[in-house]
Amino acid sequence: MDGGVTIVTNPTVNVRLTSTVSSFEVQRRFNRGITIADLKGKLEMVIGAPPSFMDLELFSVTNHFLQKMDDNEALLGSYPVDDDCRIHVIDRSGGQMGEFTDVSKVEKFELSDDAYNKKTDSARSFMKKQRIGRFNEEETAKKKAEIAAREEEQKVAADAISVGSRCQVQVPGHPSKLGTVMYVGTVDFKPGYWVGVKYDEPMGKHDGSVEGKRYFECENKYGAFVKPLTVTVGDFPEEDYGLDEM
């Protein structure tokens, strides 16, 4: 052995990149054997600035300025660049911060509904050919008829319910509730016919008003609107919950 010391240097280096045209920081790995001119060419794809208008500054791992990288013929490895150092790109072409990330400045492609209808390779064209969803006229007509028939059933049920009647409400998936009918008819917040009920217990959602409009009076959390077919009118006396017992 000759007692010499051999220094092994990693042929590549992983650096952080920042610039005057973006607020983002990215990481890239470069070969130490490329020239600064070649490095600028690679940075153009990352930063977006033209190489001839780039000034490069080298910062340490702790973001202390080390020096300018202004010799285009010098090798990247000739500078004191280590893993996690930062190379800051200054764009002298006039690029502004956010210029390449602000999508509001990008002209948007728009296609009229008529032009889209004429396309043969669109999702709408495929759905028409396969008669899917609303393009299945037979199925669509069937669903409309079912909805109309159901709504007519709700209207007939609503006509048989009178305000002031005692009732039992049985909504699928919920426990049955007793109450008094306070309102029957249409409402502003949803289509169709509805029954406003004041429950005997605070198992409702409101005080008889919805979206700023009052339909009936009751204490808060005692009121609710339900579909007529879930309401059964009859002799349902209020239960005694022992609230007056000592």
SULBEL-V629638 format. One record per residue. RES is the residue in three letters. PSI is psi in radians with two decimals (none if undefined). Layout:
BEGIN
RES & PSI
RES & PSI
END
This chain:
BEGIN
MET & 2.51
ASP & -0.03
GLY & 0.13
GLY & 2.83
VAL & 2.22
THR & 2.19
ILE & 2.11
VAL & 2.12
THR & 2.33
ASN & 2.25
PRO & -0.25
THR & 2.80
VAL & 2.44
ASN & 2.03
VAL & 2.77
ARG & 2.48
LEU & 2.28
THR & 2.93
SER & 2.97
THR & -0.10
VAL & 0.04
SER & 2.54
SER & -0.03
PHE & 2.65
GLU & 2.25
VAL & 2.86
GLN & 2.41
ARG & 2.68
ARG & 2.30
PHE & 2.72
ASN & 2.31
ARG & -0.28
GLY & -0.04
ILE & 2.70
THR & 2.90
ILE & -0.59
ALA & -0.76
ASP & -0.66
LEU & -0.76
LYS & -0.64
GLY & -0.68
LYS & -0.62
LEU & -0.43
GLU & -0.65
MET & -0.39
VAL & -0.81
ILE & -0.70
GLY & -0.10
ALA & 2.56
PRO & 2.42
PRO & -0.67
SER & -0.24
PHE & 0.29
MET & 2.38
ASP & 2.32
LEU & 2.39
GLU & 2.41
LEU & 2.28
PHE & 2.65
SER & 3.11
VAL & -0.57
THR & 0.29
ASN & 0.55
HIS & 2.35
PHE & 2.29
LEU & -0.97
GLN & 2.93
LYS & 2.59
MET & 1.31
ASP & 0.11
ASP & 1.79
ASN & -0.42
GLU & -0.27
ALA & 2.67
LEU & 2.60
LEU & -0.69
GLY & -0.22
SER & -0.20
TYR & 2.70
PRO & 1.05
VAL & 2.18
ASP & 2.95
ASP & 2.36
ASP & 0.13
CYS & 2.89
ARG & 2.29
ILE & 2.09
HIS & 2.21
VAL & 2.13
ILE & 2.11
ASP & 2.00
ARG & 0.13
SER & -0.09
GLY & 0.09
GLY & 2.45
GLN & 2.70
MET & 2.23
GLY & 0.05
GLU & -0.61
PHE & 0.02
THR & -0.17
ASP & 1.73
VAL & -0.19
SER & -0.34
LYS & -0.08
VAL & 2.26
GLU & 2.21
LYS & 2.45
PHE & 2.20
GLU & 2.47
LEU & 2.23
SER & 2.77
ASP & -0.67
ASP & -0.76
ALA & -0.66
TYR & -0.63
ASN & -0.50
LYS & -0.27
LYS & 2.42
THR & -0.13
ASP & 0.36
SER & 2.89
ALA & -0.64
ARG & -0.71
SER & -0.74
PHE & -0.75
MET & -0.60
LYS & -0.77
LYS & -0.66
GLN & -0.05
ARG & 0.98
ILE & 2.49
GLY & -2.26
ARG & -0.17
PHE & -0.05
ASN & 1.59
GLU & -0.67
GLU & -0.79
GLU & -0.69
THR & -0.76
ALA & -0.65
LYS & -0.76
LYS & -0.70
LYS & -0.69
ALA & -0.69
GLU & -0.74
ILE & -0.73
ALA & -0.73
ALA & -0.71
ARG & -0.71
GLU & -0.59
GLU & -0.64
GLU & -0.73
GLN & -0.68
LYS & -0.78
VAL & -0.74
ALA & -0.69
ALA & -0.68
ASP & -0.42
ALA & 0.01
ILE & 2.29
SER & 2.52
VAL & 2.37
GLY & -0.20
SER & 2.55
ARG & 2.57
CYS & 2.88
GLN & 2.29
VAL & 2.19
GLN & 1.63
VAL & 2.24
PRO & 2.29
GLY & 0.01
HIS & 2.67
PRO & 2.64
SER & 2.58
LYS & 2.56
LEU & 2.58
GLY & -2.90
THR & 2.35
VAL & 2.20
MET & -0.32
TYR & 2.46
VAL & 2.23
GLY & -2.82
THR & 2.81
VAL & 2.93
ASP & -0.43
PHE & -0.25
LYS & 2.62
PRO & 2.88
GLY & -2.98
TYR & 2.46
TRP & 2.71
VAL & 2.16
GLY & 2.21
VAL & 2.42
LYS & 1.93
TYR & 2.75
ASP & -0.39
GLU & 2.81
PRO & 1.19
MET & 0.29
GLY & -2.76
LYS & -0.27
HIS & -2.95
ASP & 0.41
GLY & -0.07
SER & 2.48
VAL & 2.25
GLU & 0.73
GLY & -0.08
LYS & 2.30
ARG & 2.26
TYR & -0.52
PHE & 2.99
GLU & 2.35
CYS & 2.97
GLU & 2.70
ASN & 2.46
LYS & 0.09
TYR & -0.26
GLY & 2.62
ALA & 2.72
PHE & 2.30
VAL & 2.82
LYS & 2.53
PRO & -0.62
LEU & -0.19
THR & 0.00
VAL & 2.24
THR & 2.09
VAL & 2.40
GLY & -2.88
ASP & 1.53
PHE & 1.51
PRO & 2.62
GLU & 2.37
GLU & 2.56
ASP & 1.93
TYR & 0.19
GLY & 0.45
LEU & -0.37
ASP & -0.02
GLU & 2.53
MET & none
END
